[in-house]
């Protein structure tokens, strides 16, 4: 079978290797599609070389069908369509308080262990979620990032009729905006990249460029001065942190979706003055995956427009090079059987 290997120094190779039988408690998946996410790009840039075990096959946004079943696995059948929730929580401890998705010893499959950018992939059976037989496997490869968005919106406690501002119009930001709108929120996306603004508008979202207007004044105008009930910080840059406390209205909730690898300045006075809440959001739980599967199955949102390109597995090096040249795209899928 073909497998991709990250070798460090912005280099991927494609190798031929044997197909391994699943061990006890595992299934083997024939991978249909594997999406490229921001974390994969960070790995490509060498930003996670101290964490990943080079050489390594990466990837965690995927869809496929069960190809073989190991001993001790029940309730699954060969040929069933599935996705993997790539969280290995076997190191959970009582001190994790039952929040296994963020347990202290959590291992992320596709980063801390081999991932989905290969033709066949052996994974623990407890990570599987079943799909309906008529599920589009291309769209199903969006379930993992969509689950992130579902988790974020759920933690925000967004109610129908409330105003939500999404800072950042990348793939996760737009998925958050789509889910928030689906929940009845009045959504405003703030993004500086005109191509991404155009994409947001194609998706039926209200998107504005904060470098071309006063974002706080605009949100005030749209809300009769009440400002935002919820702000999703997805951009991961200091200007977003500067404006998020300005955008949030009285008792507003701010969701920290972006990953900040260094300490940042935040206007804590605004939290006191307006009784704001700051909520951290990391990955997802089982219920978020099931909700994302439901949304993909119904396919009532324009998910197809989130897929920028589909490339064969053999083109992996060019895919990452092209993402560097054109970071404006949304979601590139690797066809793992090509």
Residue, then its C-alpha position, 0 to 999 in steps of 0.5 A: x500500500x501507499x503511505x505518506x511520510x513526513x521526514x522533516x525539513x518541509x519534506x514528504x515522501x510516498x512509500x510502498x509498505x505492507x498492509x498490517x493486520x489490526x491488533x486486538x481492539x483495532x480495526x483497519x480502515x480503507x481511507x477514502x479522503x484525508x483533509x489537510x488542516x492547520x496543524x498539518x501545515x504547522x508540522x510541515x513547517x517544522x513547528x512540531x518537530x519536537x512532538x512528532x516522531x519523525x519519520x511519521x505519517x500524519x493526518x486526522x481529518x478523514x473518512x473511509x470504510x472498515x476493511x478488517x476487524x481485530x479480535x475483541x472488536x464487536x458491533x462493526x462490519x467490514x464495508x461500513x462507512x466510518x470516521x475516526x475521532x482521533x483522541x486516544x484517552x487511554x491514559x485518563x486519570x481520576x484527576x481529569x474529572x471525566x473530561x477525557x477529551x482534554x485529559x492530561x495524558x491525551x494522545x492525538x492520533x495523527x500527531x502523536x501516533x501514525x495518521x490517516x494520510x495512507x491507503x490503510x490505517x489501523x486505529x483503536x475501535x473506540x475512536x470510530x463513529x459510524x456513518x449512514x450508507x449514503x453518506x458522501x465520503x468527501x463531505x464526511x472528511x469535514x466531520x472532524x473540523x466541523x466537530x470543532x465548530x460544533x463544540x465551540x458553539x455548544x460551549x458558547x451557549x449561543x441562543x437563537x436571536x443572539x449576535x455572534x462575531x467570529x474573528x477570523x474567516x479561515x476554515x474553522x472560523x467559517x465552520x463556526x459561523x455556519x454552525x452559529x447561524x444554523x443555531x439561529x445566531x445573527x453572525x458577523x465574520x471579521x476577516x482581513x483577507x478579501x478572498x476569504x471574505x468573498x468565500x464567506x459571502x458565498x456561504x451566505x454569511x455577513x462578512x466585513x473587513x476590519x481594516x476598512x471599517x470600524x468593527x466595533x461601530x459596525x457591530x453597535x449599529x447592527x445591534x442597536x448598541x448592545x454589541x455581541x452576545x458571543x465573540x469567537x476568537x479564531x484568528x490567533x493574533x493580537x489585534x483580535x485579542x484587542x478588539x474581542x473585549x470591545x465587541x462583547x456586550x454586557x455579560x457577553x461570552x468570549x470563546x477562545x478557539x485559536x491556539x496562542x503559543x505565547x502569552x498575550x495582552x488582554x484587557x482584563x478591565x473589560x471583564x470586570x466592567x461588563x461582567x464578561x466570560x472567557x471560555x476555553x474550547x479545545x477539540x470536541x466530545x462524542x456528542x459534538x461528533x454525532x452532531x457534526x455527523x448529523x449536519x453532514x448527513x442532512x447536508x443542508x449547509x453549503x459544505x461542498x463549497x468548503x472543499x477547495x481541491x482534491x488531490x491524489x495521495x502521491x501529490x502530497x509534497x506539492x499540496x503542502x507547497x501550494x498551500x504555502x503559496x496560496x494560503x487563502x484556500x479552505x479545505x484540501x482533501x487527499x484522495x488516499x486511494x489515488 
